[in-house]
Amino acid sequence: MFATAVTLALFGFVLTMVVDVIRRDGRKILAAFEGRSWASSPTSGRPVTIRFSQPRRAAEQVRGRPALRAAA
């Protein structure tokens, strides 16, 4: 009896989620079934500017005295 109630609750939850997705994205789903993709159509937005900067030079490596390098 408990397993039946849990199964029915799970089916009800899944059905609610499917109905919500269809209500929200129904036009997209129908367009996909007809072979028209909404993702392929360009969207209007503001243009993006990409700026490239010169890389910073790495600090010059300071060589230590041979005696100090061996200790490291």
Number of C-alpha atoms within 10 A of each C-alpha: 5 7 8 9 10 11 11 12 12 12 12 12 12 12 12 12 12 12 13 12 12 14 10 11 11 13 12 15 16 13 12 13 10 9 9 13 13 13 9 7 8 7 8 6 6 6 6 6 6 6 5 6 6 5 6 6 6 6 6 6 6 6 8 9 8 8 8 9 9 8 6 5
